[in-house]
Amino acid sequence: MNPSRIPAAARAGNRHARDSALSVRYAVVGAGWIAQSALMPAVAHTGNSRLSAVVTGDLRKARELGRHYGIASHAYADYDWLLESGDIDAIYLALPNFMHRDFAVKALDAGIHVLLEKPMATSEADCAAILEAARRSTAKLMIAYRLHFEPATLEALRLVRAGELGEVHLFSSVFAQQVHAANHRAHHGFWAGPVADMGPYPINAARAVFGAEPEEVMAVGTRTPGAGFDFDDTVSATLRFPGGRLAQFCVSYAGNPVDQYRIVGTKGDLEVNPGFMFGMPLGHVLRKGQEAVSTTFDETDQFGGELKYFSDCILNDRLPEPDGEEGLADVRVIAAIERALTTGRPQRLAPLDRERRPDPAQKMTLPPVEQPQLVDAAAP
């Protein structure tokens, strides 16, 4: 990248010399299913991003992915060196949740931009540490809320904000999948379970729909006999928002795949089904009285869309909308659910001011990409 073509503030975000085309050079850190199946193949058609390296603890995986994409491959032991090498501008961080803090803080301290997968971290304290690193860094931090750029999601928010449903007072969701007991998610406790893994989707959606932060959290959970999990594999949570509005959702690692949410107002309701997943068209059913109108949205490359948006923020020195504070807002709800499950009592949340919300102007419509052959990785 020619530094003279980049705004001064953006150049400050990465002090390393660059001589590539006008694009952001990414290292993918953590080469599991989500990175291989969705992020890595999406980079090529963003127009402003380039895949430069992969970092993984599996040497065979590193070599094969490096050869397939024509990029450098590194072990975790090389991470500090890579951050200082001048070979990358940003990272996409998709490691297990408990590893987010250390890898994100190191990158930000090195002046490397960070696109960090959800949930942001496994505690509010770890989120605060990442936020502090972002504040003292010249690099940018974005949490990978891909649905903040997805057309069906943004249209749902537009309908709510335009008053098409009347006064919205109820949000409900069911999000379930079958996770095999051999998967790494099954053996790292609550923060690898369905609330931390899948919960950010309904939590984030409810917060965006109501344009507010929850005041109280209640939750109950169950464990499926013989499923092999060391946590509640099915959890139902209720969030109380200002004005008596309620959001209820159930997430599960032991259910037939379900992926939907419903927004209920005084004039109508909107079901979004599918609502959270990628690799498929999302759909709306808008009901007003006895009338129902169904809309199917074209499938888009959600990962390419979020990556294009983040790279544009880097190149044009703009603050990403789903920033670290957005990640913390969801993690504090997840932490409250954990306390509610442990104590059996409702948990009050301190007031939180959050003015930035997903904006329909952020919509991205990149076409879907073909899933590549995976190397030592499989869906949960």
Residue pairs with C-beta under 8 A, 6 or more apart in sequence:
1 18
1 19
1 20
1 21
1 22
1 23
1 25
1 89
2 18
2 19
2 22
3 11
3 17
3 18
5 22
6 22
6 315
7 315
7 316
7 317
9 138
9 317
10 314
10 315
10 316
10 317
12 138
13 111
13 113
13 138
13 139
13 140
13 314
13 317
14 89
14 90
14 111
14 112
14 113
14 138
14 139
15 111
15 138
16 85
16 86
16 87
16 89
16 111
17 86
18 25
18 86
18 89
20 50
21 50
22 48
22 315
23 47
23 48
23 49
23 50
23 311
24 48
24 49
24 50
24 89
24 90
24 113
24 310
24 311
24 314
24 315
25 50
25 52
25 87
25 88
25 89
25 90
26 43
26 49
26 50
26 51
26 52
26 53
26 88
26 89
26 90
26 91
26 92
26 115
26 307
27 52
27 53
27 54
27 55
27 74
27 82
27 87
27 88
27 90
27 91
27 92
28 35
28 39
28 40
28 51
28 53
28 54
28 55
28 91
28 92
28 94
29 54
29 55
29 79
29 91
29 92
29 93
29 94
29 95
29 103
30 55
30 56
30 93
30 94
30 95
30 96
30 99
31 40
31 54
31 55
31 56
31 58
31 61
31 62
31 65
31 94
31 375
31 377
32 94
32 377
33 374
33 377
33 378
33 379
33 380
34 94
34 117
35 92
35 94
36 65
36 372
36 374
36 375
36 377
37 371
37 372
37 374
37 377
37 379
38 278
38 279
38 302
38 303
38 371
39 92
39 94
39 303
39 307
40 51
40 54
40 65
40 69
40 372
41 369
41 370
41 371
41 372
42 301
42 303
42 304
42 307
42 366
42 369
43 49
43 50
43 51
43 304
43 307
44 51
44 369
45 301
45 304
45 366
45 367
45 369
46 304
46 307
46 308
46 311
46 366
47 308
48 308
48 311
48 312
48 315
49 307
49 308
49 311
51 69
51 71
52 71
52 72
52 87
52 88
53 71
53 72
53 73
53 74
53 82
53 87
53 88
54 62
54 65
54 66
54 69
54 71
54 72
54 73
54 74
55 62
55 73
55 74
55 75
55 76
55 78
55 79
55 82
56 62
56 65
56 73
56 74
56 75
56 76
57 75
57 76
58 376
59 75
60 375
60 376
61 375
61 376
61 377
62 73
62 74
62 75
63 73
64 375
65 71
65 73
65 375
66 72
66 73
68 372
68 375
72 87
74 81
74 82
79 103
79 106
80 106
82 88
83 106
83 107
83 110
83 112
84 110
88 112
89 112
89 113
89 314
90 112
90 113
90 114
90 115
90 139
90 310
90 311
90 314
91 103
91 107
91 112
91 113
91 114
91 115
92 115
92 117
92 144
92 307
93 100
93 103
93 104
93 107
93 114
93 115
93 116
93 117
94 117
95 103
96 184
96 188
96 192
97 119
97 121
97 122
97 188
97 191
97 192
97 196
97 197
98 122
98 188
98 191
98 192
100 116
100 117
100 119
100 120
100 121
100 122
100 126
100 130
101 121
101 122
101 126
101 129
101 130
104 114
104 116
104 121
104 130
104 133
104 141
105 129
105 130
105 133
107 113
107 114
107 139
108 114
108 130
108 133
108 134
108 136
108 137
108 139
108 141
109 133
109 136
109 137
110 139
111 137
111 138
111 139
112 139
113 139
113 140
113 141
113 310
113 314
114 134
114 139
114 140
114 141
114 142
115 142
115 144
115 306
115 307
115 310
116 130
116 141
116 142
116 143
116 144
116 327
117 143
117 144
118 143
118 144
118 145
118 200
118 327
118 330
119 191
119 196
119 197
119 199
119 200
119 327
119 330
119 331
119 334
120 126
120 127
120 130
120 143
120 324
120 327
120 328
120 330
120 331
121 127
121 129
121 130
121 327
121 331
122 191
122 196
122 331
123 331
123 335
124 328
124 331
124 332
124 335
127 324
127 327
127 328
127 331
127 332
128 328
130 141
130 324
130 327
131 141
131 324
131 325
131 328
134 140
134 141
134 323
134 324
140 310
140 313
140 314
140 319
140 320
141 320
141 323
141 324
142 306
142 310
142 313
142 320
142 322
142 323
143 322
143 323
143 324
143 326
143 327
144 306
144 322
145 200
145 204
145 306
145 322
145 326
145 358
146 278
146 302
146 303
146 305
146 306
147 153
147 201
147 204
147 205
147 276
147 302
147 358
148 154
148 306
148 321
148 322
148 358
148 362
149 302
149 305
149 306
149 309
149 362
149 363
149 364
150 282
150 300
150 302
150 305
150 363
150 364
151 282
151 297
151 298
151 300
151 363
151 365
152 272
152 275
152 282
152 283
152 284
152 297
153 205
153 272
153 275
153 282
153 358
154 358
154 359
154 360
154 362
154 363
155 284
155 297
155 360
156 209
156 263
156 270
156 272
156 284
157 208
157 209
157 357
157 358
157 360
158 360
159 165
159 270
159 286
160 168
160 209
160 263
160 265
160 270
161 211
163 267
164 267
164 268
164 286
165 263
165 264
165 265
165 266
165 267
165 268
165 269
165 270
166 265
166 266
166 267
166 268
167 265
167 266
168 209
168 210
168 245
168 263
168 264
168 265
169 243
169 244
169 245
169 246
169 264
169 265
169 266
170 245
170 246
170 247
170 248
170 263
170 264
171 202
171 205
171 206
171 209
171 210
171 245
171 246
171 247
171 248
171 249
171 261
171 262
171 263
171 264
172 247
172 248
172 249
172 261
172 262
172 264
173 201
173 202
173 205
173 206
173 247
173 248
173 249
173 250
173 260
173 261
173 262
173 275
174 249
174 250
174 258
174 260
175 198
175 201
175 202
175 249
175 250
175 251
175 252
175 258
175 259
175 260
175 275
175 276
176 234
176 250
176 251
176 252
176 253
176 254
176 255
176 256
176 257
176 258
176 259
177 198
177 252
177 253
177 255
177 257
177 380
178 253
178 254
178 255
178 256
178 257
179 185
179 186
179 194
179 233
179 253
179 254
179 380
180 186
180 380
181 227
181 228
181 229
183 380
184 192
185 192
185 193
185 197
185 253
185 380
186 192
186 228
186 229
186 230
186 253
187 230
189 230
189 231
190 196
190 231
190 232
190 338
190 341
192 231
193 229
193 231
193 232
193 233
193 235
193 253
194 233
194 234
194 235
194 251
194 252
194 253
195 219
195 235
195 237
195 251
195 334
195 337
195 338
196 334
197 251
197 253
198 251
198 276
199 235
199 237
199 249
199 251
199 330
199 333
199 334
199 337
200 330
200 334
201 275
201 276
202 247
202 249
202 251
202 261
202 276
203 239
203 247
203 249
203 330
203 333
203 334
204 326
204 330
205 261
205 275
205 276
206 214
206 239
206 241
206 247
206 249
207 213
207 214
207 329
207 330
207 354
208 357
208 358
209 247
209 263
210 241
210 245
210 247
211 357
212 241
212 242
212 243
212 245
213 241
213 329
213 349
213 351
213 352
213 354
214 239
214 240
214 241
214 247
214 333
214 349
215 240
215 241
215 242
215 348
215 349
215 351
216 239
216 240
216 346
216 347
216 348
216 349
217 237
217 238
217 239
217 240
217 333
217 336
217 337
217 340
217 346
217 347
217 349
218 237
218 238
218 240
218 340
218 346
218 347
219 235
219 236
219 237
219 238
219 337
219 340
219 341
220 235
220 236
220 341
221 231
221 232
221 234
221 235
221 236
221 341
222 232
222 233
222 234
222 235
223 229
223 231
223 232
223 233
223 234
224 233
224 234
224 254
227 233
227 253
227 254
229 253
229 254
232 341
233 252
233 253
233 254
234 250
234 251
234 252
234 253
234 254
234 255
235 250
235 251
235 252
235 337
235 341
236 248
236 249
236 250
237 248
237 249
237 250
237 337
237 340
238 246
238 247
238 248
239 246
239 247
239 248
239 333
240 246
241 247
249 261
259 273
259 274
259 275
259 276
259 277
260 271
260 272
260 273
260 274
260 275
261 271
261 272
261 273
261 275
261 276
262 269
262 270
262 271
262 272
263 269
263 270
263 272
267 288
268 286
268 287
268 288
268 289
269 286
269 287
270 284
270 285
270 286
270 287
271 284
271 285
271 287
272 282
272 283
272 284
273 283
273 285
274 280
274 281
274 282
274 283
275 282
278 302
278 303
279 299
279 368
279 371
280 299
281 296
281 297
281 298
281 299
282 296
282 297
282 299
283 294
283 295
283 296
283 297
284 293
284 294
284 295
284 296
284 297
285 292
285 293
285 294
285 295
286 292
286 293
286 294
286 295
287 293
298 365
299 368
300 364
300 365
300 366
300 367
300 368
301 366
301 367
301 368
301 369
302 364
304 364
304 366
304 369
305 364
305 365
305 366
306 364
308 364
308 366
309 320
309 362
309 364
310 320
312 318
313 319
313 320
321 356
321 357
321 358
321 359
321 362
322 358
323 356
325 354
325 356
326 354
326 356
329 352
329 354
332 349
332 352
333 349
336 347
336 349
337 347
339 347
340 346
340 347
